[in-house]
Each structure stands twice: as structure tokens, then as C-alpha cells.
Amino acid sequence: MQSVKHAANLWMMKRLIKLILNIFPRTLLQRAAGWAVPLLGIFYLGRGRECPLCGARRRRFLPYGYVTPREDALCPRCLSLERHRLLWLYLERETSLGTDRPRLLHAAPEVALMRRLRRLYSDVPERYVTADLESPLADMHFDIQQMPLADGSFDVVICNHILEHVEDDRCALREIFRVMRGGGWGIILSPVDLSRAETFEDDTVTDREERTRLFGQYDHRRVYGRDYASRLAEAGFEVEDRDYAAEFSAAERTLYALPADHIYIVRKPVNKS
């Protein structure tokens, strides 16, 4: 009986979140999520999951997704998703970001990561810059395909789930390469379908439902395949494709609700201006 009740509650929550995501504009959701999502989290009180970004403990995380909501995805306190938790664990455990606090450009800043990074950079706030095309939460607003930033302006660039949206992803990658200093590094993540050998894109498809079927979301312009790392390298980067989630134990992957995603680390050669 308890399992039936749980399944019914989960189905209702999935329907509710999917409805909200598809009805309200992104900018409104970004403003309202900070108080609305924690209210939903009341239904998930417990200690089966732990968010490494904010330390919240819940029985499970909330479902999330525009098309097919994923279970155990959204932290109700800080709004982190699976990929944000995996990325933060990498930044915290595998880099010197916390001690060196290099000049960091965070494109399309995710709320959970942005809050955590702002605290990390609280005594040197000028070294952490957020940018987005339209988000009211960002410091700067511009198209990543044409950034009004000087060459070599940043030591580190974080750019996640943007390239699948832009018209010319290669142009965006060249811009990221340009604003990164020689010897700098970054994390550039996108949805990658490892069952595909090559990236698929077709701008002739204009029907919203068909684009959703082909690309996962109507506003995605491509589905990356196993050639994703090669695509990053075309811009001049040295690329490390790391199956980071596999380095955690099964218990840790469950505790933090981590995805099976890879982490793609890019580095700009020192001799490149």
C-alpha cells in the first residue's frame, strides 16, 4: 500500500513540475524557484540523499525535466541537479579553485553553483563573473558567440548546457578559447548521447514537437555524439574526457544522486595567446 501511495505521489509531482517548466518563462522561473521549490521539498523530508553543494538531507530529491521528468534530480534547498552535484564534487576534490580562486567566467550560471561560487569568492568578488544572454541573475548579458571580453581575460571558464542551444557552437567554442588565458582551463558540458558516433543537427526541422522528439527539447539545435571531445578540440583545446561518476562508489552515487555523465575538461596550451 505504501509503495502504491509513493508511486501516485511521484506521478503527481512529475506532472506538476513538468507543467510549471513548460508554462512559465525561464526568467520568471529563475526568480521564483528560490522560494517555490523549497516548499515542494517539504514532501521529501528524510535522510536518504545528501546534496554536496548545500548539505541538504532529504528522503529523495525532486523529479525534474521539461519532457520526461527524471526521478531523484532536483535538490529542493539549493536547486542543484544531478550534473551540478557531479561538477561541484569535481571542482571541490580535483581542482585548486577553492584556494587559488582564479579569474572565473561562469556562462549561463546555474543557481546552485553560482550561490556556492559567490560564497567562495566573497572576499574577491571581482574575480568571479557570471554571464548569460537573458538571465536576470547574471552580472553581464551577451551572446556567447560574440563575447565583449578581452583576449585572455579569464583563467577558468565554466560553460554548461549552452552549446546545444546556440546557432554556431564552433563559433562559441572559439570565443571561449579566445577569452581564456594560455594555460587556463575550463569545464564545457553538454548533453551527450554516447550511443551516437557523430553529432546530429538539422535546422531544416522547424516543427516544435518534431524537434523535441529528435533533439530532446524543442530549443536544442543538436544532439552531441561520441565526437563531442573532438569538437571541443577543434577550437584548439586539449581535452580530457573523464568518466568521473564511475570513480565514486555505488553508495556515493546513490547518496548524492549522481548522473552517469562524463566531465569534459578543456585546457588552453600555454603558448597560445
C-alpha positions as a Markdown table, in Angstrom:
| # | Residue | x | y | z |
|---|---|---|---|---|
| 1 | Met | 0.0 | 0.0 | 0.0 |
| 2 | Gln | 2.8 | 2.4 | 0.9 |
| 3 | Ser | 4.6 | 1.7 | -2.5 |
| 4 | Val | 1.3 | 2.5 | -4.3 |
| 5 | Lys | 0.9 | 5.8 | -2.5 |
| 6 | His | 4.6 | 6.7 | -3.2 |
| 7 | Ala | 4.1 | 5.9 | -6.9 |
| 8 | Ala | 1.0 | 8.1 | -7.0 |
| 9 | Asn | 2.7 | 11.0 | -5.2 |
| 10 | Leu | 5.7 | 10.8 | -7.5 |
| 11 | Trp | 3.5 | 10.7 | -10.6 |
| 12 | Met | 1.6 | 13.9 | -9.4 |
| 13 | Met | 4.9 | 15.7 | -8.6 |
| 14 | Lys | 6.3 | 14.8 | -12.0 |
| 15 | Arg | 3.2 | 16.2 | -13.7 |
| 16 | Leu | 3.2 | 19.3 | -11.6 |
| 17 | Ile | 6.9 | 20.1 | -12.3 |
| 18 | Lys | 6.6 | 19.4 | -16.0 |
| 19 | Leu | 3.6 | 21.7 | -16.2 |
| 20 | Ile | 5.4 | 24.5 | -14.4 |
| 21 | Leu | 8.5 | 24.2 | -16.5 |
| 22 | Asn | 6.6 | 24.3 | -19.8 |
| 23 | Ile | 4.1 | 27.1 | -18.9 |
| 24 | Phe | 6.2 | 29.8 | -17.3 |
| 25 | Pro | 9.1 | 31.7 | -19.0 |
| 26 | Arg | 12.6 | 30.8 | -17.9 |
| 27 | Thr | 13.3 | 34.3 | -16.4 |
| 28 | Leu | 10.3 | 34.1 | -14.2 |
| 29 | Leu | 11.2 | 30.5 | -13.1 |
| 30 | Gln | 14.7 | 31.7 | -12.2 |
| 31 | Arg | 13.3 | 34.4 | -9.9 |
| 32 | Ala | 10.6 | 32.3 | -8.3 |
| 33 | Ala | 12.4 | 29.0 | -7.9 |
| 34 | Gly | 14.3 | 30.1 | -4.8 |
| 35 | Trp | 11.2 | 30.2 | -2.6 |
| 36 | Ala | 8.8 | 27.9 | -4.5 |
| 37 | Val | 11.0 | 24.7 | -4.8 |
| 38 | Pro | 11.8 | 24.5 | -1.1 |
| 39 | Leu | 8.0 | 24.4 | -0.4 |
| 40 | Leu | 7.8 | 21.3 | -2.6 |
| 41 | Gly | 10.7 | 19.8 | -0.7 |
| 42 | Ile | 8.6 | 19.5 | 2.4 |
| 43 | Phe | 7.1 | 16.4 | 0.9 |
| 44 | Tyr | 10.6 | 14.8 | 0.7 |
| 45 | Leu | 11.8 | 15.1 | 4.3 |
| 46 | Gly | 14.2 | 12.3 | 5.2 |
| 47 | Arg | 17.9 | 11.4 | 5.1 |
| 48 | Gly | 18.4 | 9.1 | 2.1 |
| 49 | Arg | 20.1 | 11.8 | -0.1 |
| 50 | Glu | 22.6 | 14.5 | 0.6 |
| 51 | Cys | 23.4 | 17.5 | -1.6 |
| 52 | Pro | 27.2 | 18.2 | -1.7 |
| 53 | Leu | 26.5 | 21.8 | -2.7 |
| 54 | Cys | 24.4 | 22.8 | 0.3 |
| 55 | Gly | 24.4 | 19.9 | 2.6 |
| 56 | Ala | 20.6 | 19.3 | 2.5 |
| 57 | Arg | 19.4 | 15.9 | 3.5 |
| 58 | Arg | 16.2 | 14.5 | 2.0 |
| 59 | Arg | 14.5 | 11.2 | 1.6 |
| 60 | Arg | 14.8 | 11.7 | -2.1 |
| 61 | Phe | 15.3 | 14.7 | -4.4 |
| 62 | Leu | 12.5 | 16.1 | -6.5 |
| 63 | Pro | 11.8 | 15.0 | -10.1 |
| 64 | Tyr | 12.8 | 17.4 | -12.8 |
| 65 | Gly | 12.6 | 17.6 | -16.6 |
| 66 | Tyr | 10.9 | 19.5 | -19.4 |
| 67 | Val | 9.8 | 16.5 | -21.4 |
| 68 | Thr | 10.2 | 13.4 | -19.3 |
| 69 | Pro | 10.9 | 14.3 | -15.6 |
| 70 | Arg | 13.7 | 12.4 | -14.1 |
| 71 | Glu | 13.3 | 11.0 | -10.6 |
| 72 | Asp | 15.7 | 12.0 | -7.8 |
| 73 | Ala | 17.0 | 15.0 | -9.7 |
| 74 | Leu | 16.4 | 18.4 | -8.1 |
| 75 | Cys | 17.7 | 19.4 | -4.6 |
| 76 | Pro | 14.8 | 21.4 | -3.0 |
| 77 | Arg | 17.1 | 23.6 | -1.0 |
| 78 | Cys | 19.7 | 24.9 | -3.5 |
| 79 | Leu | 18.1 | 23.7 | -6.8 |
| 80 | Ser | 21.1 | 21.6 | -7.9 |
| 81 | Leu | 20.5 | 18.9 | -10.5 |
| 82 | Glu | 22.5 | 15.7 | -10.9 |
| 83 | Arg | 25.1 | 17.3 | -13.2 |
| 84 | His | 25.6 | 20.2 | -10.9 |
| 85 | Arg | 26.4 | 17.9 | -8.0 |
| 86 | Leu | 28.8 | 15.9 | -10.0 |
| 87 | Leu | 30.5 | 19.0 | -11.3 |
| 88 | Trp | 30.8 | 20.5 | -7.8 |
| 89 | Leu | 32.4 | 17.4 | -6.5 |
| 90 | Tyr | 34.9 | 17.6 | -9.3 |
| 91 | Leu | 35.7 | 21.2 | -8.6 |
| 92 | Glu | 36.0 | 20.7 | -4.9 |
| 93 | Arg | 38.0 | 17.5 | -5.0 |
| 94 | Glu | 40.1 | 17.7 | -8.2 |
| 95 | Thr | 41.0 | 21.4 | -8.6 |
| 96 | Ser | 42.6 | 24.2 | -6.6 |
| 97 | Leu | 39.6 | 26.5 | -7.3 |
| 98 | Gly | 38.9 | 26.9 | -3.6 |
| 99 | Thr | 42.4 | 28.0 | -2.6 |
| 100 | Asp | 43.6 | 29.8 | -5.7 |
| 101 | Arg | 40.3 | 31.5 | -6.7 |
| 102 | Pro | 41.4 | 32.2 | -10.3 |
| 103 | Arg | 39.6 | 34.7 | -12.5 |
| 104 | Leu | 36.5 | 32.7 | -13.4 |
| 105 | Leu | 33.8 | 33.3 | -16.1 |
| 106 | His | 30.6 | 31.3 | -15.4 |
| 107 | Ala | 28.5 | 31.3 | -18.5 |
| 108 | Ala | 24.7 | 30.7 | -18.1 |
| 109 | Pro | 25.2 | 30.4 | -14.3 |
| 110 | Glu | 23.2 | 27.6 | -12.6 |
| 111 | Val | 21.7 | 28.9 | -9.4 |
| 112 | Ala | 23.1 | 26.3 | -7.1 |
| 113 | Leu | 26.7 | 26.6 | -8.5 |
| 114 | Met | 26.5 | 30.4 | -8.6 |
| 115 | Arg | 25.5 | 30.7 | -5.0 |
| 116 | Arg | 28.3 | 28.4 | -3.9 |
| 117 | Leu | 30.9 | 30.1 | -6.0 |
| 118 | Arg | 29.8 | 33.6 | -4.9 |
| 119 | Arg | 30.4 | 32.5 | -1.3 |
| 120 | Leu | 33.8 | 31.0 | -2.3 |
| 121 | Tyr | 34.8 | 34.3 | -3.9 |
| 122 | Ser | 33.2 | 36.6 | -1.3 |
| 123 | Asp | 36.4 | 38.4 | -0.5 |
| 124 | Val | 37.5 | 38.7 | -4.1 |
| 125 | Pro | 34.1 | 39.1 | -5.9 |
| 126 | Glu | 35.6 | 40.8 | -8.9 |
| 127 | Arg | 37.4 | 37.6 | -9.8 |
| 128 | Tyr | 34.1 | 35.7 | -10.3 |
| 129 | Val | 31.9 | 36.9 | -13.3 |
| 130 | Thr | 28.6 | 35.5 | -14.4 |
| 131 | Ala | 27.2 | 36.0 | -17.9 |
| 132 | Asp | 24.0 | 35.0 | -19.7 |
| 133 | Leu | 22.0 | 36.1 | -22.7 |
| 134 | Glu | 19.0 | 37.0 | -20.6 |
| 135 | Ser | 19.1 | 35.6 | -17.1 |
| 136 | Pro | 18.3 | 38.4 | -14.5 |
| 137 | Leu | 20.7 | 36.7 | -12.1 |
| 138 | Ala | 23.8 | 37.2 | -14.3 |
| 139 | Asp | 26.3 | 40.0 | -13.9 |
| 140 | Met | 26.7 | 40.5 | -17.7 |
| 141 | His | 24.4 | 39.9 | -20.7 |
| 142 | Phe | 25.7 | 38.9 | -24.1 |
| 143 | Asp | 25.7 | 36.2 | -26.7 |
| 144 | Ile | 28.4 | 33.6 | -26.1 |
| 145 | Gln | 29.0 | 33.5 | -29.8 |
| 146 | Gln | 30.3 | 37.1 | -29.6 |
| 147 | Met | 31.6 | 38.0 | -26.1 |
| 148 | Pro | 32.5 | 41.6 | -25.4 |
| 149 | Leu | 35.6 | 40.5 | -23.4 |
| 150 | Ala | 39.3 | 41.0 | -24.0 |
| 151 | Asp | 41.5 | 38.1 | -25.1 |
| 152 | Gly | 42.9 | 36.0 | -22.2 |
| 153 | Ser | 40.6 | 37.7 | -19.7 |
| 154 | Phe | 39.9 | 34.6 | -17.6 |
| 155 | Asp | 41.9 | 31.7 | -16.0 |
| 156 | Val | 38.9 | 29.4 | -15.9 |
| 157 | Val | 35.6 | 29.2 | -17.8 |
| 158 | Ile | 32.6 | 27.1 | -16.8 |
| 159 | Cys | 30.1 | 26.7 | -19.6 |
| 160 | Asn | 27.4 | 24.1 | -19.2 |
| 161 | His | 24.4 | 23.1 | -21.4 |
| 162 | Ile | 24.7 | 26.1 | -23.7 |
| 163 | Leu | 26.3 | 24.7 | -26.9 |
| 164 | Glu | 23.3 | 22.6 | -27.8 |
| 165 | His | 21.2 | 25.8 | -27.9 |
| 166 | Val | 23.4 | 28.2 | -29.9 |
| 167 | Glu | 23.3 | 28.6 | -33.7 |
| 168 | Asp | 27.0 | 28.1 | -34.2 |
| 169 | Asp | 28.6 | 26.1 | -31.5 |
| 170 | Arg | 32.0 | 26.2 | -33.1 |
| 171 | Cys | 31.9 | 29.9 | -33.1 |
| 172 | Ala | 31.0 | 29.9 | -29.4 |
| 173 | Leu | 33.9 | 27.5 | -28.7 |
| 174 | Arg | 36.4 | 29.8 | -30.5 |
| 175 | Glu | 35.2 | 32.6 | -28.3 |
| 176 | Ile | 35.7 | 30.6 | -25.1 |
| 177 | Phe | 39.2 | 29.7 | -26.3 |
| 178 | Arg | 39.9 | 33.4 | -27.1 |
| 179 | Val | 38.9 | 34.8 | -23.6 |
| 180 | Met | 40.8 | 32.1 | -21.8 |
| 181 | Arg | 44.4 | 32.8 | -21.0 |
| 182 | Gly | 47.1 | 30.4 | -22.2 |
| 183 | Gly | 47.5 | 27.7 | -19.5 |
| 184 | Gly | 43.9 | 28.3 | -18.4 |
| 185 | Trp | 41.3 | 25.5 | -18.1 |
| 186 | Gly | 37.5 | 25.1 | -18.2 |
| 187 | Ile | 34.6 | 22.7 | -18.0 |
| 188 | Ile | 32.3 | 22.6 | -21.0 |
| 189 | Leu | 29.4 | 20.2 | -20.6 |
| 190 | Ser | 26.5 | 19.4 | -23.0 |
| 191 | Pro | 24.0 | 16.5 | -23.3 |
| 192 | Val | 26.0 | 13.8 | -25.0 |
| 193 | Asp | 24.4 | 10.6 | -26.4 |
| 194 | Leu | 27.2 | 8.1 | -26.3 |
| 195 | Ser | 25.2 | 5.7 | -28.5 |
| 196 | Arg | 25.8 | 8.1 | -31.4 |
| 197 | Ala | 29.1 | 8.1 | -33.2 |
| 198 | Glu | 28.6 | 11.6 | -34.5 |
| 199 | Thr | 26.7 | 14.8 | -33.6 |
| 200 | Phe | 23.3 | 15.2 | -35.2 |
| 201 | Glu | 21.9 | 18.6 | -36.2 |
| 202 | Asp | 19.3 | 19.6 | -38.7 |
| 203 | Asp | 18.0 | 23.2 | -38.8 |
| 204 | Thr | 15.5 | 22.4 | -41.5 |
| 205 | Val | 13.3 | 20.8 | -38.9 |
| 206 | Thr | 11.1 | 23.6 | -37.5 |
| 207 | Asp | 8.1 | 21.8 | -36.0 |
| 208 | Arg | 8.3 | 22.1 | -32.2 |
| 209 | Glu | 7.2 | 18.6 | -31.4 |
| 210 | Glu | 9.5 | 17.0 | -34.0 |
| 211 | Arg | 12.4 | 19.0 | -32.7 |
| 212 | Thr | 11.6 | 17.7 | -29.2 |
| 213 | Arg | 11.5 | 14.2 | -30.5 |
| 214 | Leu | 14.8 | 14.5 | -32.4 |
| 215 | Phe | 16.8 | 16.7 | -30.0 |
| 216 | Gly | 15.3 | 16.1 | -26.6 |
| 217 | Gln | 14.0 | 19.7 | -26.3 |
| 218 | Tyr | 12.4 | 22.0 | -28.9 |
| 219 | Asp | 15.1 | 24.6 | -28.3 |
| 220 | His | 18.0 | 22.3 | -28.7 |
| 221 | Arg | 19.8 | 22.6 | -32.1 |
| 222 | Arg | 21.9 | 19.4 | -32.0 |
| 223 | Val | 22.5 | 16.1 | -30.2 |
| 224 | Tyr | 26.2 | 15.5 | -29.5 |
| 225 | Gly | 27.6 | 12.1 | -30.0 |
| 226 | Arg | 30.9 | 10.4 | -29.1 |
| 227 | Asp | 32.7 | 13.1 | -31.3 |
| 228 | Tyr | 31.9 | 15.7 | -28.7 |
| 229 | Ala | 35.5 | 15.8 | -27.3 |
| 230 | Ser | 36.8 | 16.1 | -30.9 |
| 231 | Arg | 34.5 | 19.0 | -31.4 |
| 232 | Leu | 35.9 | 20.8 | -28.4 |
| 233 | Ala | 39.5 | 20.1 | -29.6 |
| 234 | Glu | 38.7 | 21.7 | -33.0 |
| 235 | Ala | 38.8 | 25.1 | -31.2 |
| 236 | Gly | 42.3 | 24.5 | -30.1 |
| 237 | Phe | 41.8 | 23.0 | -26.6 |
| 238 | Glu | 43.5 | 20.0 | -25.1 |
| 239 | Val | 40.5 | 17.9 | -24.0 |
| 240 | Glu | 40.2 | 15.3 | -21.1 |
| 241 | Asp | 37.1 | 13.1 | -21.3 |
| 242 | Arg | 36.7 | 11.8 | -17.7 |
| 243 | Asp | 34.0 | 9.3 | -16.6 |
| 244 | Tyr | 34.1 | 10.9 | -13.2 |
| 245 | Ala | 30.9 | 9.4 | -11.8 |
| 246 | Ala | 32.4 | 6.0 | -12.2 |
| 247 | Glu | 35.1 | 6.9 | -9.8 |
| 248 | Phe | 32.5 | 7.0 | -6.9 |
| 249 | Ser | 31.2 | 4.0 | -5.1 |
| 250 | Ala | 27.7 | 2.8 | -5.7 |
| 251 | Ala | 26.7 | 4.1 | -2.3 |
| 252 | Glu | 28.1 | 7.6 | -3.0 |
| 253 | Arg | 26.4 | 7.7 | -6.4 |
| 254 | Thr | 23.1 | 7.0 | -4.7 |
| 255 | Leu | 23.7 | 9.3 | -1.7 |
| 256 | Tyr | 24.4 | 12.3 | -4.0 |
| 257 | Ala | 22.1 | 11.2 | -6.8 |
| 258 | Leu | 24.8 | 11.5 | -9.4 |
| 259 | Pro | 24.3 | 11.0 | -13.2 |
| 260 | Ala | 26.3 | 8.8 | -15.5 |
| 261 | Asp | 27.6 | 11.9 | -17.3 |
| 262 | His | 31.2 | 12.4 | -18.3 |
| 263 | Ile | 33.1 | 15.5 | -17.3 |
| 264 | Tyr | 34.8 | 17.3 | -20.2 |
| 265 | Ile | 37.8 | 19.3 | -19.0 |
| 266 | Val | 39.4 | 21.7 | -21.6 |
| 267 | Arg | 42.9 | 23.3 | -21.3 |
| 268 | Lys | 44.3 | 26.1 | -23.4 |
| 269 | Pro | 48.0 | 25.4 | -24.3 |
| 270 | Val | 50.4 | 27.8 | -22.5 |
| 271 | Asn | 51.9 | 29.0 | -25.8 |
| 272 | Lys | 48.5 | 30.1 | -27.2 |
| 273 | Ser | 47.7 | 33.8 | -26.8 |
